[in-house]
Amino acid sequence: MAIGRPKTPLNLTDDERSQLSSLARSRTLSHALVARAKVVLWSAEGESNSQIAARLHWTKATIGKWRQRFVKYRVTGLYDELRPGRPRTIEDEQVTALLKRTLARKPAGGTHWTVREAARASGISKSTVHRVFQAFALQPHRTRSFKLSTDPFFVEKVRDIVGLYLNPPDHALVLCVDEKSQIQALNRTQPVLPMGLGYVEGVTHNYVRHGTTTLFAALDIATGAVFTECKPRHRHQEFLSFLRRLDRCIPEPLDVHLIVDTYATHKPRRLRTWLALRPRYHVHYTPTYSSWLNQVERWFGLITQRALRRGSFGSVKELIEKIVGEFHPAEDHPTLFSYFRDTTLGTC
């Protein structure tokens, strides 16, 4: 014989079941809402309040509450109701005026609005202005730099280079080639203070320059192998010397596709003549102001972040050794092409 009050039948339509399943699988909604959706789904499958309470570590009263809420209000009943609180002290018109002023005008004697200046101009407290700025993702104190390419063949060049990345030709090597120039060997005037619990690493703001070097690099997009060489100057002579050394390392049967930017070092007559005498070389220039298409730039970014920006070097030789020691892709790729026997400052 049944004990207790009979439960109200809980029947779900296909649309409600789909909505509840989506809520129950969500990883972004609140945990409470996800759990309530599961309560309804499990109840519809015939589980008792006691079973569901044991699974969720809730009380049976709570399970019954949300079950009844769904029966009465359906899916909308699972959401929290509006709670009483202090009424708003700022009208929608004031928020609109604040946003229009911030977006359309500049403050007198300044280039951008601050929270305090916007508060004075609008007659709203700075804490309220701050909340409004946060709610509408308004950040007048920040800027983002950009540069649009003026290359008339921008689309064609992008398709060409991206096509090489996605579908490289057979029996060919695709190399992203570039140089990172004027890498300074900077030595801090006082020892670096080590990081500790509660405080960050300390470095002096002043430094001594011990010279510069230029890092030439060729990144193989298929394997991640990087052939590099440091040279004291940044001219087309050094770039051509780097290509000649690279050429000695690549087997003759392979075609070579070079992706380079339009810097003057990469386009002198002497270099064009050298390439014309070697028909297996195919040069693909990135569009103007679009060197970001060259994947070796990302590798240069890693060098800057992990080895150079916070480094301290007593000489150019020490700087080069740091670059070689921190970035040796061959150690991470044991199956690299045999012609890259030493990818950093070695002989082929």
C-alpha positions in Angstrom: 0.0 0.0 0.0 1.4 3.5 -0.9 2.6 5.6 1.9 2.4 9.4 1.9 0.7 11.8 -0.5 0.6 10.9 -4.1 2.9 13.0 -6.3 1.4 15.1 -9.1 2.2 13.4 -12.4 5.1 15.0 -14.2 4.9 14.8 -18.0 7.3 16.5 -20.3 6.8 17.7 -23.8 9.6 17.1 -26.4 10.4 20.8 -26.3 10.6 20.9 -22.5 12.8 17.8 -22.4 15.2 19.3 -25.0 15.4 22.6 -22.9 16.0 20.7 -19.7 18.6 18.5 -21.2 20.4 21.6 -22.5 20.3 23.2 -19.0 21.5 20.0 -17.3 24.5 19.7 -19.7 25.5 23.4 -19.4 29.0 24.3 -18.0 28.4 28.0 -17.9 25.0 28.3 -16.1 24.8 28.4 -12.3 25.1 25.1 -10.5 21.8 25.5 -8.9 19.9 25.9 -12.2 21.7 22.9 -13.6 20.8 20.8 -10.6 17.1 21.8 -10.8 16.9 20.7 -14.4 18.3 17.4 -13.4 15.7 17.1 -10.6 12.9 17.5 -13.2 14.5 15.1 -15.7 15.0 12.4 -13.1 11.5 12.9 -11.7 10.1 12.4 -15.2 12.1 9.2 -15.5 10.3 7.9 -12.4 12.9 8.4 -9.6 11.5 9.2 -6.2 12.3 12.4 -4.2 14.3 10.3 -1.8 16.5 8.9 -4.6 17.1 12.3 -6.1 17.8 13.8 -2.7 20.5 11.2 -2.1 22.1 11.8 -5.5 22.3 15.6 -5.0 22.8 15.6 -1.2 19.7 17.8 -0.9 16.7 17.4 1.4 13.5 15.7 0.2 11.6 19.0 0.9 13.9 20.9 -1.5 13.4 18.3 -4.2 9.6 18.5 -3.7 9.7 22.3 -3.8 11.4 22.5 -7.3 9.2 19.6 -8.6 6.1 21.6 -7.7 7.6 24.8 -9.1 8.0 23.1 -12.4 4.5 21.6 -12.4 3.1 25.0 -11.8 5.3 27.3 -13.9 7.1 24.8 -16.1 10.7 25.6 -17.2 10.6 29.3 -16.2 9.8 28.2 -12.6 13.3 26.8 -12.3 14.9 30.2 -12.4 15.3 32.3 -9.3 12.6 34.9 -8.7 13.5 38.6 -8.4 14.4 39.4 -4.8 13.5 42.6 -3.0 16.2 45.2 -2.6 17.0 48.8 -2.7 15.3 50.6 -5.6 17.4 52.0 -8.4 18.7 55.5 -7.9 19.8 56.1 -11.5 17.4 56.2 -14.4 17.8 54.7 -17.8 18.0 58.2 -19.3 21.0 59.0 -17.1 22.8 55.8 -18.2 22.1 56.6 -21.8 23.4 60.1 -21.5 26.5 58.9 -19.8 27.2 56.3 -22.5 26.6 58.8 -25.3 28.8 61.4 -23.7 31.6 58.9 -23.3 31.4 57.5 -26.8 30.8 60.8 -28.8 32.7 63.4 -26.9 36.1 63.9 -25.3 36.6 65.7 -22.0 38.0 69.2 -21.9 41.7 69.2 -21.7 42.1 65.4 -22.1 42.1 62.7 -24.7 39.8 60.2 -22.9 37.4 59.9 -20.1 38.3 58.7 -16.7 35.8 57.4 -14.1 36.1 60.5 -12.0 35.8 62.9 -15.0 32.7 61.1 -16.3 31.2 61.2 -12.8 31.8 65.0 -12.5 30.3 65.6 -15.9 27.2 63.4 -15.4 26.5 64.1 -11.8 26.7 60.4 -11.0 28.9 58.8 -8.3 32.2 57.4 -9.5 31.3 53.9 -8.2 28.1 53.9 -10.3 30.0 55.1 -13.3 32.5 52.3 -12.8 29.7 49.8 -12.6 28.1 51.1 -15.8 31.4 51.0 -17.6 31.9 47.4 -16.5 28.3 46.4 -17.5 28.8 47.8 -21.0 32.4 46.7 -21.4 33.4 50.4 -21.9 37.1 51.0 -21.5 38.0 54.6 -22.5 41.4 54.3 -20.9 42.6 51.6 -23.2 43.5 51.6 -26.9 44.3 48.8 -29.4 46.7 49.5 -32.2 46.1 48.2 -35.8 47.4 48.6 -39.3 45.4 47.9 -42.4 47.3 46.5 -45.4 47.5 48.7 -48.5 48.6 45.9 -50.7 46.4 45.8 -53.8 46.9 42.0 -54.0 46.3 41.4 -50.3 43.6 38.7 -50.8 45.6 36.8 -53.4 48.8 36.8 -51.3 46.9 35.6 -48.2 45.3 32.8 -50.1 48.7 31.8 -51.5 50.4 31.7 -48.1 47.6 30.1 -46.2 47.2 27.5 -48.9 50.9 26.6 -48.4 50.2 26.2 -44.7 47.1 24.0 -45.1 48.2 22.0 -48.1 52.0 22.1 -48.7 53.1 20.7 -52.0 54.7 17.2 -52.3 58.5 16.8 -52.5 58.9 20.4 -51.3 60.0 22.3 -48.2 58.0 25.3 -47.0 60.1 27.6 -44.9 59.0 30.7 -43.0 62.2 32.9 -43.1 62.8 36.2 -41.3 65.2 37.9 -39.0 64.9 39.5 -35.6 67.2 42.5 -35.7 68.9 44.6 -33.1 68.6 42.2 -30.2 70.4 44.0 -27.4 72.7 42.4 -24.8 71.5 44.4 -21.8 73.1 43.9 -18.4 71.3 45.2 -15.3 73.5 47.5 -13.2 72.7 45.5 -10.0 71.9 41.8 -9.3 68.4 40.6 -9.9 66.5 40.0 -6.7 64.9 36.6 -6.7 61.1 36.0 -6.5 59.8 35.0 -3.1 56.6 34.3 -1.3 54.6 37.6 -1.3 56.9 39.6 -3.7 57.9 39.4 -7.3 61.3 39.3 -8.9 63.1 42.6 -8.7 65.3 44.2 -11.4 66.8 47.6 -11.7 65.3 50.0 -14.2 68.7 51.0 -15.7 71.1 48.8 -17.6 74.3 48.8 -19.6 74.4 47.9 -23.3 77.0 45.4 -24.5 76.2 45.3 -28.2 73.5 43.8 -30.5 73.0 40.7 -32.7 70.6 39.8 -35.4 68.9 36.4 -35.4 68.1 34.9 -38.8 65.7 31.9 -38.7 63.9 29.5 -41.0 60.9 27.6 -39.7 59.9 24.4 -41.4 56.1 24.4 -41.1 55.8 20.6 -41.5 57.9 19.6 -38.5 58.6 22.7 -36.5 62.4 22.5 -37.2 64.1 25.8 -36.9 67.4 26.6 -38.6 69.0 29.7 -37.0 72.1 31.8 -37.2 73.2 34.9 -35.4 75.1 37.6 -37.3 76.5 41.0 -36.1 74.7 43.1 -38.8 71.4 43.2 -40.6 71.9 43.7 -44.3 71.1 41.8 -47.5 74.6 40.3 -47.5 73.9 38.6 -44.2 70.5 37.4 -45.4 72.0 36.0 -48.6 74.8 34.3 -46.6 72.1 32.7 -44.4 70.2 31.4 -47.5 73.4 30.0 -48.9 74.1 28.1 -45.7 70.5 26.9 -45.7 70.8 25.8 -49.3 73.8 23.6 -48.5 71.6 21.7 -45.9 68.6 20.9 -48.2 68.8 17.9 -50.5 68.8 18.8 -54.2 65.5 16.9 -55.2 63.4 19.1 -52.9 61.8 22.3 -54.0 61.9 25.2 -51.5 59.1 27.6 -50.9 60.3 30.7 -48.9 57.7 32.9 -47.1 59.3 36.3 -46.4 58.1 39.8 -45.8 58.7 42.8 -48.1 61.6 44.3 -46.1 64.3 45.8 -48.3 66.8 43.2 -47.1 64.8 40.5 -48.9 64.5 42.1 -52.3 67.9 43.5 -53.5 69.1 42.7 -57.1 71.9 40.5 -55.9 69.5 38.3 -54.0 67.0 38.1 -56.9 69.8 37.0 -59.2 70.9 34.3 -56.7 67.3 33.0 -56.6 66.9 33.2 -60.4 69.9 30.9 -60.8 68.2 28.3 -58.6 64.8 27.5 -60.1 63.8 25.2 -57.2 63.3 28.2 -55.0 59.9 29.9 -55.0 59.5 33.1 -53.0 56.1 34.1 -51.5 56.0 37.7 -50.1 53.5 38.5 -47.4 51.3 41.6 -48.1 52.5 45.0 -46.8 52.0 45.5 -43.1 51.1 41.8 -42.7 54.2 40.1 -41.5 52.0 38.3 -38.9 51.3 35.9 -41.7 54.8 34.6 -41.3 54.7 31.8 -38.7 58.3 32.4 -37.7 57.2 35.6 -36.0 55.4 33.5 -33.4 58.7 31.8 -32.7 60.4 35.1 -32.3 57.7 36.1 -29.9 58.5 33.0 -27.7 62.1 34.0 -27.7 61.3 37.5 -26.5 58.9 36.3 -23.8 61.0 33.5 -22.4 64.6 34.5 -22.9 65.1 38.1 -23.8 62.7 40.5 -22.1 63.7 39.7 -18.5 67.3 38.5 -19.3 70.5 40.1 -18.2 73.6 39.5 -20.5 77.2 40.6 -19.9 78.1 40.2 -23.6 76.7 39.4 -27.0 78.2 35.9 -26.8 76.3 35.3 -23.6 73.1 36.6 -25.3 73.6 34.1 -28.2 74.3 31.3 -25.8 71.1 32.1 -24.0 69.1 31.9 -27.2 70.7 28.7 -28.2 70.2 27.1 -24.8 66.6 28.1 -24.3 65.4 27.3 -27.8 66.6 24.1 -29.4 63.6 22.6 -31.3 65.6 19.5 -32.4 65.4 18.3 -28.8 61.6 18.3 -28.9 61.4 16.8 -32.4 63.7 13.8 -32.6 62.4 12.9 -36.1 63.5 16.1 -37.8 65.0 16.1 -41.3 68.5 14.8 -41.1 69.8 17.8 -43.0 69.0 19.9 -40.0 71.7 18.2 -38.0 72.2 21.3 -35.8 69.4 23.8 -35.9 71.1 26.5 -33.9 74.5 28.0 -34.8 76.0 24.7 -36.0 77.2 23.2 -39.2 75.1 21.1 -41.5 
